[in-house]
């Protein structure tokens, strides 16, 4: 009896050992298939080195029915990572505030008469007293010292037969020292983040012309400029036929030195590193009522010769600019050329509100580090400035060079011209995705 009991115990132990799976090292692991065809490894903790780390293929290998890594749309109990196309690092997409987002949803879509200053858009009417270039500062309402007056000029706004919205400039305002009439319109609503997209058929060109499509915090006191940040998406001056250099777009950030915000940085970690609120960027951009920010900022010049102005209007009409501002203050700008066959496919996708920025990496033309706290309550703006502190300062024409000569050139060539030729925006649409 005693030996029989011992035999039963031994047999029981053998059965248990047989039933327990062996824990041998393997390049494969078990996984659980979720309802959305997303594979989550059963030994998830061992496969991830932690937030921001990459998938350990040596340890975990592939999973039955899965690719080399967890699918992009997975959310497991603890982790769900995917590649961030900007820095090639893995990011947790189960976070309450994931970065970046490829799941953008259409929020605003303006076309044709939607731009008229009667609803979502309005005329600019701040800064009644600003800097000037060659004129008394009481006479212009443009902080750039532009040789124009931004007014409620309905005659300069129209919708053409393509249902595109057209913004022009020209003629003189006798009530405001005969300054050139021009338009600046901005959204009534303000934004702290989003994906801002414009499809444009004509960008203003010409000597003395300074067009911009940008985001800025419009404040009642101009001395507070840059406290909420500024993002210049499209900007150029003096774009003419005989100057190829004037058809390269420049995207620029202007920020403040507020202690509660981190500076934006261009070319981080290189000898050309620029902090957008310091001596090699925007010196002294404080938020006290007396401080005035200089105009340098941190700019990135596009390598594409027909990305703005004259060159754009010759070969790239109908192209698209897209600017992403994330909730942590990271800014990216993409450019999709209508003259490029591959870009045309993406343009068609954007036309149909099909957004996937993970496939846009080859079209990235401006990339800044994240700078939390710098950008807040931003209006989207279109305007056309004349001469002024940038277009005027680098002006070269028949009257000479510099700001005063730019003003004189405009007097000599446009005093009796109701509309300045070529100096107009033709906007197919503007969309905002969130």
C-alpha positions in Angstrom: 0.0 0.0 0.0 2.8 2.3 0.9 4.6 1.8 -2.4 1.3 2.2 -4.3 0.8 5.7 -2.8 4.3 6.6 -3.7 3.7 5.5 -7.3 0.5 7.6 -7.5 2.4 10.6 -6.3 5.1 10.2 -8.8 2.6 9.7 -11.6 0.7 12.8 -10.6 3.9 14.9 -10.6 4.8 13.6 -14.1 1.3 14.5 -15.4 1.7 18.0 -14.0 5.1 18.5 -15.6 3.8 17.3 -18.9 0.8 19.7 -18.9 2.9 22.8 -17.9 4.2 24.6 -21.1 8.0 24.9 -21.3 9.4 28.5 -21.1 12.0 28.2 -23.7 13.4 31.3 -25.4 11.8 31.9 -28.8 11.6 34.6 -31.4 7.9 34.1 -31.4 5.3 34.9 -28.7 1.6 34.4 -28.1 -0.8 37.2 -28.8 -4.4 38.1 -28.5 -6.4 39.2 -31.6 -8.8 42.0 -30.8 -12.0 42.7 -32.6 -10.3 45.5 -34.7 -7.7 43.0 -36.1 -5.2 44.6 -33.7 -2.6 42.3 -32.2 -1.6 42.7 -28.6 1.2 40.5 -27.2 0.4 38.5 -24.1 3.8 39.4 -22.6 3.4 43.1 -23.5 5.4 44.4 -20.6 8.5 42.5 -21.6 8.3 43.7 -25.2 8.1 47.4 -24.6 11.1 49.1 -23.0 8.8 51.9 -21.8 7.2 55.0 -23.2 9.1 56.4 -26.1 11.1 53.2 -26.7 11.0 50.9 -29.7 9.6 47.4 -30.1 12.1 44.7 -29.1 11.9 42.3 -32.0 14.9 40.3 -30.7 12.9 39.4 -27.5 9.4 39.3 -28.9 9.7 38.7 -32.6 6.6 38.5 -34.6 3.2 37.4 -33.2 1.0 34.9 -34.9 -1.2 36.8 -37.4 0.6 40.1 -36.7 3.1 42.4 -38.4 6.4 43.4 -36.9 4.7 45.7 -34.4 1.3 46.5 -33.0 -1.1 48.0 -35.5 -1.4 51.8 -35.5 -5.0 51.9 -34.2 -4.4 49.6 -31.3 -5.2 50.5 -27.7 -4.3 47.7 -25.2 -4.9 47.9 -21.5 -1.5 49.5 -20.9 0.2 50.4 -24.2 -0.5 51.4 -27.8 2.5 52.7 -29.6 3.1 53.7 -33.2 5.9 55.5 -35.1 5.9 59.3 -35.0 6.9 60.2 -38.6 8.7 63.3 -37.4 11.3 61.8 -35.2 10.9 58.1 -35.9 10.2 57.4 -32.2 7.4 55.3 -30.8 4.6 57.2 -29.2 1.8 56.0 -26.9 -1.5 56.5 -28.7 -3.6 55.6 -25.7 -2.5 58.8 -24.0 -5.3 61.3 -23.4 -3.4 63.8 -25.6 -1.6 61.8 -28.3 1.1 63.5 -30.5 0.9 63.6 -33.4 -2.6 62.9 -34.7 -3.3 61.4 -38.0 -7.0 61.2 -37.3 -7.9 64.8 -38.2 -11.6 65.6 -38.7 -12.9 68.5 -40.8 -13.9 71.4 -38.6 -14.2 74.4 -41.0 -14.4 74.6 -44.8 -14.6 78.1 -46.5 -15.2 78.6 -50.2 -16.3 81.6 -52.3 -18.5 84.0 -50.4 -17.8 82.2 -47.1 -14.8 84.5 -46.8 -16.8 87.7 -46.9 -16.5 89.7 -43.6 -20.1 89.1 -42.5 -19.8 85.8 -40.6 -16.7 83.7 -39.8 -14.3 86.3 -41.2 -14.0 90.0 -40.4 -12.1 93.1 -41.5 -9.1 94.0 -39.5 -9.7 97.2 -37.4 -7.1 97.2 -34.7 -3.8 99.2 -34.3 -5.1 102.6 -35.2 -1.7 104.0 -34.5 1.3 102.0 -35.5 4.9 102.1 -36.8 5.4 103.7 -40.2 8.0 103.8 -43.0 8.4 107.4 -44.2 5.1 108.7 -42.9 3.8 110.1 -39.6 2.9 107.2 -37.3 -0.6 108.7 -36.8 -1.4 108.0 -40.4 -1.3 104.2 -40.8 -3.0 101.3 -39.0 -0.5 98.7 -40.0 2.2 97.8 -37.5 4.7 96.9 -40.3 4.8 100.5 -41.5 3.1 99.5 -44.8 2.2 102.2 -47.3 -1.4 101.2 -47.2 -4.6 101.5 -45.2 -6.5 98.4 -44.2 -10.2 99.3 -44.6 -13.6 97.9 -45.1 -13.3 98.0 -48.9 -16.0 95.7 -50.3 -15.0 96.7 -53.8 -11.7 94.9 -53.4 -13.4 91.6 -52.6 -15.0 89.4 -55.2 -15.9 85.8 -56.2 -14.9 84.7 -59.7 -16.5 82.2 -62.1 -14.5 79.4 -60.4 -16.1 80.3 -57.1 -12.7 81.3 -55.9 -12.5 84.2 -53.4 -10.3 87.1 -54.7 -8.7 89.8 -52.5 -7.2 92.8 -54.3 -5.5 96.1 -53.4 -5.3 99.4 -55.2 -6.7 102.9 -55.4 -6.3 105.6 -52.7 -8.1 106.4 -49.5 -8.5 110.2 -49.4 -9.7 110.0 -45.8 -6.4 108.4 -44.7 -3.7 110.5 -46.4 -4.2 108.9 -49.8 -2.6 105.7 -48.7 -3.1 102.7 -51.0 -6.3 100.8 -50.2 -5.7 97.2 -49.1 -7.3 94.3 -47.3 -6.6 92.4 -44.2 -9.2 89.9 -43.1 -9.1 87.5 -40.1 -11.2 84.8 -38.6 -13.5 85.8 -35.8 -12.8 82.6 -34.0 -9.3 81.9 -32.5 -7.4 78.7 -32.3 -4.8 77.1 -30.1 -4.1 74.0 -32.3 -5.3 72.5 -35.5 -4.3 71.7 -39.1 -4.8 74.7 -41.3 -4.9 74.2 -45.1 -5.2 76.6 -48.0 -5.6 75.8 -51.7 -4.5 78.9 -53.6 -4.7 79.8 -57.3 -2.8 83.1 -57.1 -0.4 84.6 -54.5 0.2 88.4 -54.7 3.3 89.4 -56.6 5.0 92.6 -57.7 7.7 95.1 -56.5 6.7 96.6 -53.2 4.1 93.9 -52.5 4.2 92.0 -49.2 1.5 89.2 -49.0 1.0 86.9 -46.0 -1.2 84.0 -44.9 -0.6 83.6 -41.2 -1.8 83.0 -37.7 -1.5 85.7 -35.0 -3.1 86.9 -31.8 -4.8 90.1 -32.6 -4.7 92.3 -29.5 -6.1 95.8 -29.0 -2.7 97.2 -28.0 -0.1 96.6 -30.7 2.7 96.7 -28.2 1.6 93.2 -27.1 2.5 91.7 -30.5 4.0 88.2 -30.2 2.7 87.6 -26.7 0.3 85.0 -28.2 2.8 84.1 -30.9 2.7 84.4 -34.7 3.1 81.8 -37.4 3.7 83.1 -40.9 2.8 80.2 -43.2 3.2 82.0 -46.6 5.1 85.2 -46.8 7.3 87.0 -49.4 8.2 90.5 -50.6 8.9 92.1 -54.0 8.3 88.9 -56.0 9.1 89.7 -59.6 9.9 87.9 -62.8 13.6 88.9 -62.9 14.4 87.8 -59.4 14.2 84.0 -59.0 15.1 84.3 -55.3 11.8 86.2 -54.7 9.8 83.1 -55.6 11.0 81.1 -52.6 8.5 81.1 -49.7 9.6 81.9 -46.1 7.8 80.4 -43.1 8.5 82.2 -39.8 7.7 82.0 -36.1 7.6 85.1 -33.8 7.4 84.3 -30.1 7.7 86.1 -26.8 10.1 85.7 -23.8 7.4 85.1 -21.3 8.8 83.0 -18.4 5.7 80.7 -18.6 6.5 79.6 -22.1 9.3 77.6 -23.7 11.2 79.1 -26.7 10.7 77.7 -30.2 14.0 76.6 -31.7 15.1 76.4 -35.3 17.9 74.0 -36.3 18.2 72.5 -32.7 21.5 71.1 -31.7 23.4 72.7 -34.6 25.8 75.7 -35.0 22.8 77.5 -36.6 20.5 76.9 -33.7 18.2 79.9 -33.2 15.8 80.5 -30.3 13.0 82.6 -31.6 12.9 84.9 -28.6 16.6 85.6 -28.0 19.3 87.8 -29.4 19.6 85.8 -32.6 15.9 85.6 -33.0 13.4 88.0 -31.5 15.2 90.1 -28.9 13.1 91.7 -26.2 9.7 90.3 -27.1 8.2 90.9 -23.7 4.6 91.3 -22.9 4.6 94.6 -21.0 2.7 97.4 -22.6 5.9 99.3 -23.4 7.9 96.5 -25.1 8.0 96.3 -28.9 9.2 93.1 -30.6 11.6 93.3 -33.5 10.6 91.7 -36.8 13.3 89.0 -37.3 11.8 85.9 -35.9 12.9 82.4 -36.9 12.4 81.8 -40.6 12.8 78.8 -42.9 13.3 79.6 -46.6 11.8 77.1 -49.0 14.2 75.4 -51.4 11.4 75.3 -54.0 11.8 78.2 -56.5 8.2 78.4 -57.5 6.6 78.2 -54.0 5.3 81.7 -53.8 4.6 84.9 -55.8 5.6 85.2 -59.5 7.1 81.6 -59.9 4.1 80.1 -58.1 1.6 81.9 -60.3 3.4 80.7 -63.5 3.7 77.0 -62.6 2.0 76.1 -59.4 -1.5 77.5 -59.3 -3.8 75.3 -57.3 -1.1 74.1 -55.0 -1.7 73.5 -51.3 0.0 74.8 -48.1 -0.8 73.0 -44.8 0.3 74.1 -41.3 0.0 72.0 -38.2 0.0 73.5 -34.8 -0.1 70.8 -32.1 -1.3 71.3 -28.5 2.3 71.3 -27.3 3.3 74.1 -29.6 5.0 72.2 -32.4 4.7 73.8 -35.9 5.1 72.0 -39.2 4.4 73.3 -42.7 3.9 71.2 -45.8 3.7 72.3 -49.5 2.0 70.2 -52.2 2.7 71.3 -55.8 0.0 71.1 -58.4 2.9 70.7 -61.0 4.1 67.4 -59.3 2.3 64.2 -60.2 2.8 62.6 -56.7 1.7 65.8 -55.0 -1.5 65.9 -57.1 -2.6 62.6 -55.6 -2.3 64.1 -52.1 -4.0 67.3 -53.2 -7.0 65.2 -54.4 -7.1 63.4 -51.0 -7.1 66.8 -49.2 -9.9 68.0 -51.6 -11.9 65.0 -50.4 -11.0 65.6 -46.7 -8.8 62.5 -46.5 -6.0 63.5 -44.2 -3.0 61.3 -43.2 0.0 63.4 -42.3 2.1 60.3 -41.8 2.4 60.1 -45.6 3.5 63.8 -46.0 7.1 63.6 -44.8 8.6 64.3 -48.2 6.6 67.5 -48.5 7.7 69.0 -45.2 9.2 72.5 -45.8 9.3 73.9 -42.3 9.8 72.0 -39.0 10.3 73.6 -35.6 10.7 72.1 -32.1 7.7 72.1 -29.8 7.5 75.3 -27.6 4.6 74.8 -25.1 2.8 78.0 -24.1 3.9 80.2 -27.0 0.8 80.0 -29.3 -2.7 80.9 -28.0 -5.8 82.5 -29.3 -4.6 82.8 -32.9 -6.7 84.3 -35.7 -6.1 83.1 -39.3 -5.2 86.0 -41.5 -4.9 87.0 -45.2 -3.5 90.4 -46.1 -1.5 92.4 -48.7 0.9 95.0 -47.3 2.7 97.6 -49.4 6.4 98.5 -48.9 6.9 98.9 -45.2 9.5 97.6 -42.8 10.4 94.5 -44.9 9.3 95.0 -48.5 10.4 98.6 -48.2 13.7 98.0 -46.5 14.9 95.5 -49.3 13.2 97.3 -52.1 15.2 98.0 -55.3 13.6 99.9 -58.1 13.8 102.7 -60.6 13.5 105.3 -57.9 16.3 103.8 -55.8 16.4 101.5 -52.9 14.9 101.4 -49.4 11.7 102.2 -47.7 11.2 105.8 -48.9 12.0 104.9 -52.4 9.5 102.1 -52.3 6.8 104.5 -51.4 7.8 106.8 -54.2 7.8 103.9 -56.6 4.2 103.2 -55.7 3.3 106.8 -56.1 4.9 107.0 -59.5 3.4 103.7 -60.8 0.1 103.3 -59.1 -1.4 106.5 -57.9 -4.2 106.5 -60.5 -4.4 102.7 -60.7 -7.6 101.3 -59.2 -6.3 97.8 -58.9 -2.6 96.8 -58.7 -2.0 94.1 -61.4 -0.8 90.7 -60.1 -1.2 91.9 -56.4 -4.1 89.7 -55.5 -5.0 86.5 -53.6 -7.2 84.0 -55.4 -8.2 81.4 -52.8 -9.9 78.1 -53.8 -10.6 77.1 -50.2 -9.3 77.2 -46.7 -10.0 74.2 -44.3 -9.3 73.6 -40.7 -9.0 70.1 -39.3 -9.0 69.2 -35.6 
